[in-house]
Amino acid sequence: MRTRVIALLLALLPAAAAAQDSPTQPTCKADRNGDQLLTTVNYPDGFTVEAPWRILDVRAGVSTGDRNISVLASLDRVIEYNPVRKERVATPFPSSVEIVFEADSEDGILETAAQVWCATVAKVRSSIPGKVQKAIPMTRMSALPESARAAG
C-alpha cells in the first residue's frame, strides 16, 4: 500500500508542478484546522473542487530519507462548486481513500497535499471524453401555435 501511494505521488508531482507555472491554470491550496485538511483547486472561471480530508495520524521523525513528518489522511467525498449554476455538490465515494503525505515541515505537508490534489483533479478532468469546459446556462423557450396567437 505504501509503495503504491509513493508511486502515485511521484507520478502526479510533475503534473502538479507544471499546473502551477501558468496564470491560466488553476490555483491549488491546502489549509489545516485540527484534524481536518482541506485541499482546494480553484479554476479561473470560478469552478472549484474541494477535498475535505480527515487526518487519521501524524508522525514526526519518520525515517524515509529526508522527510521527517508523515500525515495519514482519509477522503470520503469531493465537493464541487459550479459558478454558473451557483451550486455546491458533494459526491461521496463508495469507500474512503487513504493517502500518506510526507514532508519536512507542516508547511511542506500543506504544499504537498495541495500539489497532489491539484494533479489528481487535473488528471481526472483530462480523462473525461468530451468534457465541457464551462457549464452552459439552460435556456427555456416557449412558442404558441399560430392559431393561439391570432386569437389573443
Secondary structure by P-SEA (a helix, b strand, c coil): caaaaaaaaaacaaaaaaaaccccbbbbbccccccbbbbbbbccccbbbbbbbbbcccccccccccccbbbbbbbcbbbbbbccccbbbbbbccbbbbbbbbcccaaaaaaaaaaaaaaaaaaaaaaccccccccccbbbbbbccaaaaaac
